[in-house]
Amino acid sequence: MTLTVRQIHAGEHLEFVQRQRSVSFLQTPAWGGVKTEWRSESLGWFDGQRLVGVGLVLHRPVPRFERYTLAYLPEGPVIDWTGEISEWLGPLAAYLKGQGAFAIRLGPPVRTDTWSAAQVKAGIADPAVRRLTDLPSQEVDPVGARVTRQLRDGGWLPQSPENGFGAGHPQYNFELPLIGGTEDDVLTGMNQLWRRNLKRAVKEGVEVTVGEELKAFHDLYVHTAERDHFTPRPLRYFETMFAAMAPEDRDRIRLYLARHQGDLVAATILVRVGAQAWYSYGASSTEKREVRGSNACQWAMIRDSLAAGCDVYNLRGITPTLDADDPHVGLIQFKVGTGGQAVRYVGEWDLPLRPIVYRAFDLYMRRRETLRRRARAEVE
């Protein structure tokens, strides 16, 4: 098979995505409209005249080297990762270098390892276990191992940091398999605390609706950020997100709002593409936490994902820590209560196309990260 890469229209890109069982929402044409600070481009892989793969590329210029860009394909591209990947990535590199890219960054949507909820729970309880990777993988994906080897042999450089979170998207996710399951199956898989919290929400009369009140969500989200010490995105970002993604599919993005006696106690955003749904953003009030609005929102999103025929409900990123004293362990404990599984992906990789510019960019990013950490330390 001899493949060529060229730019395609967003409509052609979307039609290809819609024919797939599942594609990351970060590889839909609409995501380019969300990331307004990047220049987006839809690319297609062709075998003769037949479109066999697509990718959303986000181009970002380098400070002081504006003529060059970092070409980023988050959780993509949408290609066949099971064979010889140089057949796909070689034409991509040639095309992007010709367009002025100094490097390519991509994140193959390919798993390497999986750990069950029971394994994670046991690992947290065991003082000798500090990280997910200290546990034997429940399932090792041979495709993930092969892709990792081929990327390294092809000169690609791994970018995923040890804690799983970097400048891009997380290498570790927590996912709830839904394929072939029912609501009762999911409830049975949840731990006792989650089931108790869901019953509490029902008893307290928490009502969850799907709405469009982004300002109300954002006010609660800012409150959550102040409480949990993270930097919130502006309201305009979420307005852009809904404006860009909603026209692509009526069920692409939804806002869930949990109220108790008229008070907004939790709100979440769900994104769905084909057979996969993602818990994207969440917010909760400090008051009335006992009515368990956050659990009620999650359950509403899970039920709707089941009804839509989804294979997976993705609770997104986690850090790989299982150290009970690590502040990040609370995140995985909340998600593990759903009864799903921790999943490690291949992670993000860079291919330098213009080494001198790439080194300058790498130095710039390292300096920026150092300044960011200093600023955060001063606040704390």
N, C-alpha and C positions, 0 to 999 in steps of 0.2 A: 504494500500500500504506500503510495507516494502522496503526501498531504501538502496542501498549500494553505496559507493563512491570509485573510484579507478582511477589511472592514465590512460590516453588514449593517442593515437598518435595524432599528430597535424592534420593529414589528416582526422581522424574520427571527431575531434573537428570542423574542417572547414566544413565538410559535414553537420553536425548538424546545424551550423550557417546558412548555405546557404538554409536550409529548413524553416527558420523562416522569418516572414515578416520584422522584424527589430531587430537588435542586436547592441549594442554599439560597435564601432570600438575598444574600449578598452578591449573588451572581445573576440577579434579575436586572433587566434594563432600568427599572424604576429606582434601584439603589443608586444609580449614577445621579439621579435627580435629588437624592437625599444628601449626598456628599458634595455640596455646592462648592467647597473649597478645592476640589479636584476637578480636572477635566476628564470626562468619561468617554469611553469608546467601546462599542460592541464589535467583537471579532468573531469570525467563523472559520472553522477548519473544513476544508473541502477535499473530498476524494473524487477527483474529476469535477463534475458539476453538483455532486451530492453533498449537502451540508451534514457533517458527522460530529461536530462539536462546536461549542460556543464558549465565549468568555467575556465577562465585563472587566475592562481594564480601567483603573483609575490612575491618571497621570498627575504627578505632583512635582513641580519644579524645585530645584535645589537652590537655597540661598547663595547668591553670588555666582551661580552657574545656571541662570534662568533658561538658557537655551536647551538644557538637558532635563529629563524627568525621571523619577522613579516610577516604573510601571507596575502597579499593584493589582493582583487578582485575588481578592479575599475569598477564602474557602472555595477556590476554583483553580483552574477552569473546569468546565463541564465536558470532560473527555473520557475516553476509556482508559482507566488507570491500571487495568489488569495485565497489559502486555508490555511491550518495549516502549517506554515513555519518551525516549529520545526522538521517536518518529513524530511525536506531537510537539514536544518542547523545542526541538531544533528549528522548525519553521517559525514558531512563535518568537524565538530569540532573534532570528534574522529579520523578521518584520519589525519588531519593536526597536531594534538597534537602528534600523533605517528611518524610524520615526523620531529618533533623538533620545531614546531611553538610555540612561547610563547604567541601569540595573533593572532586573525583574524580581519582584517579590510575589510569591504565591503560597497558597495554603491548601494542599491537596485534601479533598474531602474523603480521606481514607483512614480507617482505624488501624491502630497497631495492637492495642490491648484493651481488655474489658475486665472490670471487677464488680462482683455482685454487691448488693446492699448489705448482705450478711457479712461478707468479707470486710467491707469498709467499717461497719459497726464494730466487728471484732478487732480490727486494726486500731481503732480509736481507743478501745479499752485496754489494749496491750502496750505497756510502757516501752517495750522493745521495738515497736513499730513506729517509725517517724513519718514515713511517706508511703503513698500508694505503691510505689515501685519496690518497696520492701516486701510486698505481698506477691505471691504467685499469681500471674494473670489467669483469670478464669477462661479466657479465650484469647489466643494469639492469632492475629489475622496475617496469613502469609502474604497477602497483597500489600499490606502496610509495610512489612519487613522488606519486601522486594522494592517497593517505591522508595523507601528510605535509602537502600543500598544504591539504587540507580541514580538518585539525586546526588548523593555524595560522590559517586564515581564520575558524574557528569560535571563536577566542579561547582555544584550548588552549596551554599553555606547555610547551616541551620541558624535560625533566629529566635527560637523559642527559649526563653530564660528558664532557669531552674524552677521558679515558682509558678510557671505555666502562663503568666500574664506578662505581655510585653507591650510594645507600641502597637501591635496588631491585635489579632483575635486569639482567644485562649486555646491552648493545646489540649487541655483537659475539660471535658464537659460531663454533666450529669443528665442521663437520658432515661425516660420511662417508656419501655416498649409497650405498644398498644395492639399490635397486629394480632388478630384473632381473639382479642380479649373483650370482656364486658365490663360494665361499671362495677359489678360485684367482684370480678376478678381483680380489678385495680384496688378496690377497697380492701380486699383480703391481703393484697401484697403490701399495703401500707402498715407502718408500725402503729402500736397502740395509741401513742400520743397523737398522731395525725388523725386517726379515726375519732378519738375523743374530742379533738379540737373541731372537727367538722360537725360532730353532734352538738357541740356547744354553740357553734354559729347558728345552727338551725333552731336550737332552743331559745337563743337570745333574739331571734327574729331578724337576723342579718339578711338583707335582700341584695342580690347581685344582678345588675342590669348591664346591657351593652349600650353605650352612649357615645356622645360626641363632645362631652364637656372637658376639652383639653385644658382650659384654664384651671378648672377645679383639680384635675389630675396634677397639673404642674405645681400648684400651690402646695399640695400634699407632698409631692416629690421633693420640693425645696426644703420643706420641713424635715423630711426623711434624711436628706443630705446633711442638714445641720446636725441632726441627732447622731448620724452614723459617720460623720466626718469624711465625706467625699464631695467633690466639686460637681454640682448639678449642671446639666445642659440647659440652655435657655429655652423658653417657651417656643421661640421661633423655630428651633430645631424640630420639635415634635409637630408643629404645624406643617413644616416642610415635609416631614416624614409621611404624614397622613395624606397631604396633597399630592405627593409623588406616587405613593404606593397604592392608595385606594382605587384610582382609576384602572389599574392594571388587572384587578380582579376584585369583585365585590366582597370576597371573604379574605382578601390578602392581609388586612390589618384591622384589629378591633381593640376598642378600649372597654375594659370591664371596671365597673364601679360598685363597691360594696358599701351599703349604708345601714346604719343602725339608728332607728328612731329619727330619721332624717339627716343624721350626721354622716359625712363621708369618712369612713374609717380605713379604707384600703382601695387601691386602684392598680390595675395592671394592664399591660399591652401585650397582645398576642399577635404573632405573625404566622401565616401559613402559606406554604407553597406545595402543591400536590399532596403527598402523603406524609409530610412532616410539618409539625407545628412547633413554634418557639415561644417560650416565655421571654419577652424582650426587655421590659422595664417594669418595675414595681415600686409602690409607695404605700406607706401606712402611717396612721396617726399614733402618737405616743399615748394619748388618752383612749380609753376603751379598747386597749389591746386585748383585754380578756374576752371580748366577744368574737375574736378570731376571724376578723375580716380578711386577712391575708390568705388564710387557709381556704376560706369560702371562695375567694377569687380564683385561686389555683384549681379548686375542684370544678368550678364552672368552666374554666378553660380546658381542663382535661376531659370533661364530659362532652364539650362541643367538639374537641379533637376526635374523640371516639366516634361521635355521630357523623363526622365528616369522613370517616374511614381512614384516619391517619395511622401510619405504622409506628410513629415515634412522636412523643411529646418531649421536647428538648428544653431542659431547664438552664441551659447555657453554662457559662464557665464556672469552674471551681479551681482552687489551688490544690496541688497534690499532697498537701500536708495532712497528716493524721495525728500530729502531736496535740494532745489534749490541752496543752498550755499555749498553743499558737492561737492568736485572735481570729485567724482565718478559718479555724476548724468549725466554728459555728455555722458558717455558710454551707459546708458539706453536710453537717448534721441535719440542718433544715431540709436539704434536698434529699438526703438518703432516707428520710422518713416516708417518702413517696413509694419506696420499694423498688426503685429503678436500678440503674447501674452506672458506675463511673467508667468513662471511656477516654482513652488517650488516642489522639490523632497524630498523624505524621508531623504536624506542626508547620510553621512557616519557614521558607527557605529563600535565599537571595542568590541570583546569578549576576555577578558583575559583568557588564558589557563594556564599560570604560573604566578600568581599574583606578586611574588617578582620581577621577571625579567621585567614584564610589568611596575611596578612602577619605576624601574630603567630607563627603556626606556622613560617613560613619563617625568621624571625629566630631562633626557638628552635633549629631544626635547624642553622642556620649556626653558632650559638654552640657547640652540642654537637659539631659536626664540628671546629671550631677546637680545642676542649679535647681531643678524641680525638687529633688530630694532634700536639699538644704532648706528650701522654702517651706516644705512640708514639716521638716524637723523644727523649724522656728515657730510655726503655728502650734505644733503639738507641745 
